Structures are given as C-alpha cells and as structure tokens.
C-alpha cells in the first residue's frame, strides 16, 4: 500500500530560533504587533510503500531519527495516511 507521511520538524522550545526572531522582527515592523513568538521549522512530505499504517509510521520515524531531524536541536511530529 502507498502512504503519505507529513512531517513537521521544529527547533526545541528551549533553543534560540534566529530565523524565527528575524521573522518576528520583520512582521512587527510591518504592523503585526499582536505576535508573541515566531518559530521557523521544516515541513517534509514522504510518499512510501508499507504493509500498513504502523509500518509506514515506523519508516517515517526512522527517516527522521537518522536524517531529517537533528535530535539535539529539533523535535518532530508525524502524521500518516493511506493514499
């Protein structure tokens, strides 16, 4: 079966996010004063073959742990659905 894995990789909350700070500053300069914080991350989509949803999730998790996310600086969330 084919599955699509949607992965959100974000910096850990405790770490400084220089890109987020720069975007926050830019948006504030443009008049968006109600912002409290901006965090910048990555959105990754994988299409993969697996026997079931659990196997697809396991593949996506392994990809995150081995390459897509740096566990020292980033966390990730995965959602998987059949195509």
SVG drawing of the C-alpha trace seen along z (x, -y; Angstrom):
<svg xmlns="http://www.w3.org/2000/svg" viewBox="-6 -49 28 55">
<polyline fill="none" stroke="black" stroke-width="0.4" points="0.0,0.0 1.1,-3.6 1.1,-6.1 1.8,-9.8 3.8,-10.9 3.6,-14.5 6.5,-15.5 6.9,-18.8 10.4,-19.4 10.7,-22.3 13.5,-23.6 13.2,-22.7 11.3,-25.4 14.3,-25.9 16.6,-26.8 17.0,-30.2 15.5,-30.3 17.3,-33.1 15.2,-32.7 12.0,-33.0 13.4,-36.1 14.2,-37.8 10.7,-37.0 9.1,-38.2 11.0,-41.5 10.1,-41.9 6.4,-41.2 6.4,-43.6 7.9,-46.3 5.1,-45.6 2.5,-46.3 1.8,-42.8 2.1,-43.8 -0.1,-41.0 2.6,-38.4 4.2,-36.8 6.6,-34.4 7.6,-33.0 9.3,-29.7 10.6,-28.5 10.8,-24.8 10.6,-22.4 7.6,-20.6 8.6,-17.3 6.3,-15.0 7.2,-11.4 5.3,-9.0 6.2,-5.5 5.2,-1.8 4.3,0.2 2.2,3.1 0.1,1.0 -0.1,-2.4 2.0,-1.3 4.8,-0.2 4.6,-3.5 4.8,-5.4 7.8,-3.4 9.6,-4.1 9.0,-7.8 10.1,-7.9 13.3,-6.1 14.0,-8.6 13.5,-11.4 15.8,-9.9 18.5,-9.1 18.5,-12.1 15.6,-14.5 15.8,-15.9 18.7,-16.7 17.6,-15.3 19.9,-17.7 18.2,-20.7 14.9,-19.6 11.8,-17.6 9.3,-16.2 5.7,-15.2 4.5,-12.7 1.0,-12.0 0.5,-9.2 -2.5,-8.4 -3.1,-5.9 -3.2,-7.2"/>
</svg>
